[in-house]
Amino acid sequence: MEYRKLGNTDLELSAITYGAFAIGGNMWGGNENKDSIAAVHASLDNGVTTLDTAPFYGFGLSEELIGQAIKGKDRSKIQLLTKFGLVWDGSNKEKGEYFFDASENGKAIPIYKLASKENLIKELEESLKRLGTDYVDLLQLHWPDGTTPIDETMEALNTLISQGKIRAAGVSNYDLSQMKEAEKTIRLASNQVSYSMLNRGVEKDIVPYAIDHNIGIIAYSPLERGLLTGKYFRDAALKADDHRNGYFGQFSADKVKAFLDNITPLAESKKVSLTQLVLRWTTLQPGITIVLAGARNAAQAEQNAQTINLQLTTDEVGFINKELGKVYAEVAV
């Protein structure tokens, strides 16, 4: 595994990080708890030391499963990354900003963005309990909240750092102007952003700013929620309640398939999967600190972790970029 320093912090994170969205189950067609725990164990056994989760993932279930998986392990060798700022219990809806309706057991659940100091402290305490720890290595604002001043949120994060409850603070899904505003109050450790071969918009301004200001970039959805694995062009099927039924529709399936077909011979020559080739390409992009890779079982987690062993030459990266250039402008979000 490769380990990379996160921005201006002293955190050393694994370049391939376990992303725990799917094991929450909601929006992903459910999950098997024992398989999820096995996936975390397999990640840790294969050099992954960093686990990224959030209260929203499974309405607390993802954090609980992470907590169960790391129980009894050396906490100092594991970096826990979680988030705050999405509420679903309805108690703060008059204060927060409506986001969207999630679904649980066929029931619509309104989700609100709320980054107030009061809610931040409340959520962190709940997360610590679910994770079974007394500190979080990186706490991230999940989504911008237009109802809470940025400085209020950042001041609260500074306080939590001084109290030792979090080691570093970051944001997620922040645009450049929001990052600059936040930096008036706090030294941001990172911005977690959607980034993939098909979604490279952050390269225009966010990544250059992060490089210039020593801010880490955490890439989520590098596989576009499974689309870039190629399996959904073969025999894999989605359950009816899987959000990807709609999500995949934003891309040109024919063009994505053609791209994957064109780079498959390279993957085969390297004796790796398309998943590994795509993930490794992502880790090599300028400014990208770590890449989140989800896994529902041990086999997937082991494959993701072993991605880092793949060596790509400059010419091979150039070949991928050339093939990607044929489709990117037409399929990017």
C-alpha positions in Angstrom: 0.0 0.0 0.0 1.0 3.6 -0.5 0.4 6.1 2.3 0.0 9.7 1.7 0.1 12.8 3.9 -3.3 14.6 4.0 -2.8 18.2 3.2 -1.2 20.2 6.1 -2.0 17.6 8.7 0.1 14.9 10.2 -2.3 12.2 9.0 -0.9 9.5 6.8 -3.7 7.8 4.9 -3.8 4.8 2.6 -4.0 5.8 -1.0 -6.8 3.3 -1.5 -9.4 4.0 1.2 -12.4 1.9 2.1 -15.5 3.8 1.2 -18.5 2.7 3.4 -21.5 4.2 1.6 -22.8 1.0 0.1 -22.6 -1.1 3.3 -25.2 1.2 4.8 -27.6 -0.5 2.5 -30.1 2.4 1.9 -30.1 3.5 -1.8 -27.9 0.5 -2.7 -30.5 -2.4 -2.6 -29.6 -3.5 0.9 -26.6 -5.3 2.3 -25.4 -8.3 4.3 -23.9 -7.2 7.6 -21.5 -10.1 7.9 -20.2 -9.6 4.4 -19.7 -5.9 5.1 -17.6 -6.6 8.2 -15.6 -9.2 6.3 -14.9 -6.5 3.6 -13.5 -4.1 6.2 -11.4 -6.9 7.7 -10.1 -7.8 4.3 -9.2 -4.2 3.6 -7.3 -3.9 6.8 -5.5 -7.2 6.2 -4.3 -5.9 2.8 -2.8 -2.6 3.9 -5.8 -0.3 3.8 -5.7 1.7 7.0 -8.3 4.4 6.2 -12.0 4.0 6.5 -14.5 6.6 5.3 -18.1 6.6 6.4 -20.9 9.0 7.4 -24.0 9.0 9.7 -26.3 9.2 6.6 -25.0 5.9 5.2 -27.7 3.5 6.3 -28.9 6.0 8.9 -26.1 5.1 11.2 -25.7 1.4 10.1 -22.5 2.0 8.2 -20.8 3.6 11.2 -22.1 0.8 13.5 -20.6 -1.8 11.1 -17.3 0.0 11.0 -17.3 0.1 14.8 -17.9 -3.6 15.0 -15.3 -4.4 12.4 -12.5 -2.5 14.2 -13.4 -3.5 17.7 -10.3 -5.0 19.5 -7.9 -3.7 16.8 -5.1 -1.2 17.3 -7.0 2.1 16.9 -3.7 4.1 16.4 -3.2 2.2 13.2 -6.6 3.0 11.7 -7.8 6.3 10.5 -11.5 6.9 10.8 -13.0 9.5 8.5 -16.7 10.4 9.0 -19.0 13.3 8.3 -21.8 15.4 9.6 -24.5 17.7 8.3 -27.2 15.5 6.9 -30.2 15.0 9.2 -33.2 12.8 8.7 -35.1 12.6 12.0 -37.2 15.7 11.2 -36.3 17.5 14.5 -34.3 20.2 12.8 -36.1 20.5 9.4 -37.2 24.1 10.2 -33.6 25.1 10.6 -31.9 23.2 7.9 -32.0 23.2 4.1 -34.1 20.5 2.4 -31.9 18.2 0.2 -33.9 15.2 -1.1 -36.1 12.3 -0.1 -34.2 9.1 0.7 -36.0 5.8 1.0 -36.1 3.1 3.7 -38.3 0.1 3.4 -40.3 1.8 0.8 -40.9 4.9 3.0 -39.7 8.3 1.8 -37.5 10.1 4.4 -36.8 13.8 3.9 -33.1 14.6 4.2 -32.0 18.1 5.4 -28.6 19.7 5.3 -27.7 21.3 8.7 -24.2 22.4 9.6 -25.0 24.4 12.8 -22.7 24.2 15.8 -25.4 22.6 17.9 -26.1 19.9 15.3 -22.4 19.3 14.6 -21.7 18.6 18.2 -24.7 16.3 18.5 -23.8 14.3 15.4 -20.2 13.8 16.4 -21.2 12.4 19.8 -23.6 10.0 18.1 -20.9 9.0 15.6 -18.3 8.4 18.3 -20.7 6.1 20.0 -21.5 4.1 16.9 -17.8 3.9 15.9 -16.8 2.8 19.4 -14.0 5.4 19.7 -13.3 8.7 21.5 -11.9 10.6 18.5 -12.3 10.9 14.8 -9.2 11.4 12.6 -11.0 13.5 10.0 -14.5 15.0 10.4 -16.0 16.4 7.2 -19.0 18.5 6.5 -21.0 16.3 4.2 -22.7 18.9 2.0 -22.8 22.7 2.1 -25.7 24.1 4.2 -27.1 27.5 2.9 -28.9 28.1 6.2 -25.7 28.1 8.4 -22.9 30.7 8.1 -19.7 29.0 7.1 -17.7 30.6 9.9 -20.1 29.2 12.5 -19.4 25.6 11.2 -15.7 26.2 10.9 -15.4 27.7 14.4 -17.1 24.7 15.9 -14.7 22.4 14.1 -11.7 24.4 15.4 -13.1 23.9 18.9 -13.4 20.1 18.4 -9.8 20.0 17.2 -8.7 21.8 20.4 -10.7 19.4 22.5 -9.0 16.4 20.9 -12.3 14.9 19.6 -11.1 15.2 16.0 -7.6 15.4 14.6 -8.4 17.3 11.5 -11.4 19.0 9.8 -12.4 18.9 6.1 -15.4 19.6 3.9 -17.1 17.6 1.1 -18.7 18.9 -2.1 -17.5 22.4 -1.5 -17.0 24.7 -4.5 -14.0 27.0 -4.7 -15.7 30.0 -3.2 -16.9 28.0 -0.3 -13.4 26.7 0.3 -12.0 30.2 0.3 -14.6 31.4 2.7 -14.0 28.4 5.1 -10.2 29.1 5.0 -10.8 32.5 6.6 -11.7 30.7 9.8 -10.0 27.3 9.7 -7.1 25.5 8.0 -8.9 23.0 5.9 -7.3 19.5 5.7 -9.3 18.3 2.7 -12.2 18.5 0.4 -13.9 15.3 -0.6 -15.3 15.6 -4.1 -16.9 13.4 -6.8 -14.2 12.6 -9.2 -13.7 9.9 -11.9 -12.6 9.4 -15.5 -16.1 10.6 -16.5 -16.4 13.4 -14.0 -13.3 15.7 -14.0 -14.8 19.1 -13.5 -12.9 19.7 -10.2 -9.6 19.8 -12.2 -10.5 23.3 -13.5 -10.3 25.1 -10.2 -10.7 23.1 -7.0 -7.7 20.8 -7.6 -5.3 23.6 -8.5 -6.4 25.6 -5.5 -5.9 22.6 -3.2 -2.4 22.0 -4.6 -1.4 25.6 -4.1 -2.8 25.7 -0.6 -1.7 22.2 0.6 -5.3 20.9 0.9 -5.9 17.2 0.4 -8.4 16.0 -2.2 -10.4 12.9 -1.4 -12.0 11.4 -4.5 -15.3 9.6 -4.2 -17.2 7.7 -6.8 -14.0 7.0 -8.8 -15.8 4.0 -10.4 -19.0 6.0 -11.0 -20.8 3.7 -8.5 -19.8 0.6 -10.4 -20.3 1.8 -14.0 -16.6 1.8 -14.8 -16.1 -1.8 -13.6 -17.8 -2.9 -16.8 -19.9 -5.5 -15.1 -23.2 -3.7 -15.8 -22.5 -4.1 -19.5 -22.3 -7.8 -19.0 -24.6 -9.8 -16.7 -24.9 -7.8 -13.5 -28.4 -6.4 -12.6 -29.6 -3.8 -10.2 -32.3 -4.2 -7.6 -35.4 -2.0 -8.0 -34.6 0.2 -5.1 -31.0 0.8 -6.1 -30.4 4.5 -6.9 -28.1 3.6 -9.7 -31.0 2.7 -11.9 -31.4 6.5 -12.4 -27.8 7.5 -11.8 -26.3 5.7 -14.7 -28.7 7.4 -17.1 -26.6 10.6 -17.1 -23.9 8.8 -19.1 -23.9 7.6 -22.7 -23.8 3.9 -22.2 -22.5 3.2 -25.7 -19.6 5.5 -25.4 -18.6 4.4 -21.9 -18.8 0.7 -23.1 -16.6 1.6 -26.1 -14.0 3.3 -23.9 -13.9 0.3 -21.5 -13.6 -2.1 -24.4 -10.7 -0.1 -25.7 -8.7 -0.2 -22.4 -9.6 -3.8 -21.5 -6.6 -5.2 -23.5 -4.3 -3.1 -21.3 -5.9 -4.5 -18.1 -5.6 -8.0 -19.5 -1.9 -7.5 -20.3 -1.3 -6.4 -16.7 -3.4 -9.3 -15.4 -5.7 -6.9 -13.5 -9.4 -6.1 -13.6 -10.9 -3.0 -15.2 -11.7 -2.0 -11.6 -8.1 -2.0 -10.7 -7.0 -0.2 -13.8 -9.5 2.6 -13.3 -8.7 3.0 -9.6 -5.0 3.0 -10.2 -5.3 5.7 -12.9 -7.3 7.8 -10.4 -4.6 7.5 -7.7 -2.1 8.9 -10.2 -3.9 12.1 -11.1 -2.4 15.4 -10.0 -3.7 16.6 -6.7 -5.6 13.5 -5.8 -4.6 12.4 -2.3 -6.6 9.3 -1.7 -9.3 7.4 -3.6 -12.4 5.9 -2.0 -13.3 2.4 -3.1 -16.4 0.6 -1.8 -16.7 -3.1 -1.3 -19.6 -5.3 -0.2 -17.5 -8.4 0.4 -14.0 -9.6 1.2 -13.1 -10.5 -2.3 -14.0 -7.0 -3.7 -12.1 -5.4 -0.8 -8.9 -7.4 -1.4 -9.0 -6.6 -5.1 -9.4 -2.9 -4.4 -6.5 -2.9 -2.0 -4.2 -4.8 -4.4 -4.8 -2.1 -7.0 -1.8 -0.2 -5.6 0.5 -3.0 -6.8 -0.3 -2.1 -10.4 2.5 -0.2 -12.1 1.6 2.0 -15.1 4.2 3.7 -17.4 3.8 7.2 -18.6 3.0 5.8 -22.1 0.3 3.6 -20.6 -1.3 6.4 -18.7 -1.1 8.4 -22.0 -2.9 5.7 -23.9 -5.7 5.7 -21.3 -6.0 9.4 -21.5 -6.1 9.3 -25.3 -8.9 6.8 -25.3 -10.7 8.7 -22.6 -10.4 11.9 -24.6 -12.5 10.3 -27.3 -15.5 10.1 -25.0 -15.0 12.4 -22.0 -16.5 15.6 -23.4 -19.7 13.8 -24.4 -20.2 11.7 -21.3 -19.0 13.8 -18.4 -21.5 15.2 -15.9 
